[in-house]
């Protein structure tokens, strides 16, 4: 459960980072 949530956050952060980069 925690891993899934962490993955979801990582995906969002990656998307935001990609947009900012």
Beta strands, then each sheet from edge to edge (+ up, - down):
end
